[in-house]
């Protein structure tokens, strides 16, 4: 497999914002992801009241599912439009707070559920700002990260992990010569070396 064709590709934050503005958001799943339902038990591992992190969250409906189950959800997303659509589409009230540690960032805090969404770059977060997490739902996240940033991304996720955390990762398998991505093709061998 030749993943070389994708390794130099960079999608800028501006390009992501434009996708949201133009409605080019085919990655969004109205019905939620079947794999989260399938592997929910693995994520929860018999625990309740978890802190669950959604990197590069978009307006993933799974954030509401998990909050409705009593977990507390934290997401991060560069597009404020995406986050506002999330709250609007679920009729969830929220308030906006500045994030003093990150210049230009905002936190959109749901006032009826435990859902806190940071509007900033994923790379601006740290465990001192967002805390650590018991569970991770990584769908459209690692595979959306620019290939050159993968190690940085995974290293950050590791710093956000609580002891005994579980990490659900969804990847896509296809011939990287036939599609430029995102989503990018991340071979299993690379996953193993990234996450150790
Ligand atoms: N996980 C979501 C969205 C996947 S698409 C889902 O399952 O539907 C990837 C998302 O990451 C886009 O909404 C894009 O705006 C956002 N994004 C891209 N780079 C980012 C970054 N550096 N920090 C935060 N969000 C980012």
Boltz pocket constraint, residues with backbone or C-beta under 6 A from the ligand:
constraints:
  - pocket:
      binder: B
      contacts: [[A, 13], [A, 16], [A, 17], [A, 27], [A, 28], [A, 29], [A, 55], [A, 56], [A, 57], [A, 58], [A, 59], [A, 60], [A, 76], [A, 77], [A, 78], [A, 79], [A, 82], [A, 120], [A, 121], [A, 122], [A, 123], [A, 139], [A, 140], [A, 141], [A, 144]]
      max_distance: 6.0
